[in-house]
Amino acid sequence: MLGRKINIFEKLLLPVGVGLTFFGLYLIILAQKSDTLTGWLKLAAVFTWMVLLFVVIVAATTEDMKEELGLIQREHVTEIKIMREMVYDQLQELKLLRQELVRHKK
């Protein structure tokens, strides 16, 4: 299968994601303890926190897919080069066969 190494983005993504999760939970707990915030502000805080986590996950998934497609593209380029060489070899063989047929007809 395709060999793929973990890049710096993926190495940083896990601690950042975990940090954002705990920081978001901490802020939500502080918002719940505060008497000045209404229920709507608490809901907005939770929703914003969830959207932030979703964006981080989507960014990681997109980066991973981009790398996988790059690996597949490189493999396809090498396969196309090999196929071109094969077609060129077959064309040369056909030319030689035609020359032989022309010689035998004479």
N, C-alpha and C positions, 0 to 999 in steps of 0.2 A: 504494500500500500504506500501511500504518499508519506514521506518523512517530513514532519513539521516540528519546528522548535517553538517554544513559548517565547514570545517577544516581551519587550519592556512594558508595553501597554497592558498586556495581560497580567504581568507580574505586579504592576501598580494598581490594577483595577480591583483586585480582591481586597487589599487593605483599605483602599479609598471607599469601596462599597460598604465594607463592614463599619468603617468610621462614620460614613453618612447615615447608616442605619441607626447606630447608637446615638449619634448626635441628634437625629430626627426624633427618636424616641425620648431623649432627654428634654428637648424643646417642647414636645407634646405634653410630657408629664409636668413641666413647669407651667405650661398654659392651663392645664387642668387645675393645678393648685392655686393659680391666681384667681381672685374673685372679680377682677375688673374685666376680664374677657367674657364675651358672650358665647353662646353655643355655636353661632355662625362662624366666629373667628376661630374657634377650635376646629370646626369642620374644615375651614379653609386651610388651616395649618396641616391637618392630616392629609388633605387632598394634595396640597403642594408637595409635601414630603413623599407621597406615593408617586406623583408625577416625576419627581427628581430621581427616585429609584428606578422607575420605568425607563427614563431617558438613559441612565447609566447602563442598564441591561441591554437596551437596544443598541447603544454605541458599541458595547463589547461584542454583541452578536454580529453587527455589521463589519467590524474590524476582522473578526474571525472568518467570516464568509469571504471578505476581500482577499485575505491571505490564501484561503483554499482555492479560490478561483485563479489566483496568480500561479499557484503550483500546477493546477490543471492546464492552464494556458501554456506554461513552459513545456509540459509533457506533450501537448498537442503540437507545438512548434517542432519538437524533435521528431515526432511521428510523421509530420508532413514532410520534413526534410528527408527522412528515410523513404517515404513513398515516392518523392520526386526522383530520388536516386534509382529506385526500382523501375519507375516508368522510363527513365532515361536508358537504363540497361536493357529493358525490353525493346525499346525503340532501336537501339543499336543492334540487337539480335535480329529484329525484323529486317533491318537494312541489309545485314549480312545474308540472311536467308533469301531475300529478293535477289541479291547479287548472285548467289549460288544458283537460283532458279533460272536467271537470265543466262548464265554460263551453260547450264545443262540444256536449255532450249536451243542454243546455237550449235 
